[in-house]
Amino acid sequence: MKKTILYKFLFCTFLLAICSNTVAQKLSYGNPSEVQMDSLFIHQKVDAILTDAIQQQAFPGVQVLVAKDHKIIFHKAYGYHTYDSIQKVQLTDVYDIASVTKILGPLPAIMKLYDEGKLDLDVPFSNYWKPWKNRKDKKDLTLREILAHQAGLKPYIVFLAEVLKKDNTLKSRFVTSTSKKRYTHQAYDKLYIKNRFVNKMYRHINRSKVSNRKKYRYSGLSFLLYPKIISDISDKEYATFLQEEFYIPIGATSLGFTPKKHNITANIVPTEIDSLFRKDLTQHWVHDENAALMGGVSGNAGLFGSALDLATMMQMFCNFGYYNYKQYISESTVKEFTKASFLSNQNRRGLGFDKPLIGNDTLPINKSYPAPEVSKESFGHSGFTGTFVWADPTHNLVFIFLSNRVYPNRKHRNIYNLNIRPKVQQVFYQAMDKKK
């Protein structure tokens, strides 16, 4: 009888442990002390760094969210939307996340299609993007090489130059002020792009030169192609695929493209005062011009989201594809994409994901990227507008940094000059050591 009771007790304890561990894969709110981190140290250090950054006009406002062991132990906002100090940054504010789109937009879709055997990393990419079959310098490039920025592709093409005249006025054959039958790709209020302009973008990418030196060279060009590839393979519109497969089931309700069209009720932080294209303060519409010319739905930029929803997606990656009772992407796939595939070639990058600098743990904070204390298994991405997300499975730590450093213009570079994001990130690793 006693043995039976003991076995039942042990079995229930075992089930409780499993359930607790499973539930713990979902983010919840907690205190730093619950995860053996020094709360006072964190707040004092982060407050000092970010207050100084705002005073030095690295950005007018910022928010930081950090989750440790699935608990959000820090989420704080500083400053204002703009330097007029009228509208304070709120924790629910939505940001244009710029290139962070790459790892939260096309990349999870690519990973899922790879899981399903519909994409192969090591066959020619021209199997999926047919125009490259006839391009001698591109026909044999693989998806692995391209995602790792190892293929030698041109870094960027300024497609805005194609729609501007010499006097910087817009070409009427490509841009109109009202929506028409062949002009439904909206770039801004009263700015509609000819639908077929995207084909012109594709042709430029197809004809672009490829370097013979197969070394790390960051390129965003392929990310302009992924939405069409994802749509063709999945038989769903790219944005719909992401909503149905990831954002809605995971609860990331703010994540999406073209917020102006979808009546997002949260405050959206403005980016740059655009004197060239939009002739206005860019807000509610994507900042990146290439994404704008595609109607705001792209793979290189275009996503908007809140800190909490970005943290949810990054926690899913940190859990190797699992979140709240659901395996979104297989563990083996997440590990394949988040490791450095060409490390022997001095390329730190994962597949789509950014990784720490090689030898990062030996560098001082003013030269590191990101903080020197992050593990070699960690990964993330930064965004041109001043955004940054990072996940560290070794320490089970997710770091979200959202700012609009491009306000009032992109010449503001103190976010880089002062190395602010690694400095803030470092505080949380140091706070763990304080409790040891």
HUZITA-V530252 format. One record per helix or strand of 2 or more residues. SS is the DSSP state (helix for helix, strand for strand). FROM is the first residue (numbers start at 0). LEN is the number of residues. If there is no record, write none. Layout:
SS|FROM|LEN, SS|FROM|LEN
//
This chain:
helix|1|22, strand|27|2, helix|31|4, helix|38|17, strand|60|8, strand|70|10, strand|93|3, helix|97|7, helix|105|10, helix|124|3, helix|129|5, helix|142|5, helix|158|4, strand|174|2, strand|184|4, strand|190|3, helix|196|11, helix|222|12, helix|237|13, strand|272|2, strand|279|2, helix|288|5, strand|303|3, helix|306|12, strand|321|2, strand|325|2, helix|330|8, helix|342|3, helix|359|3, strand|378|5, strand|386|6, strand|396|7, helix|413|4, helix|419|15
//
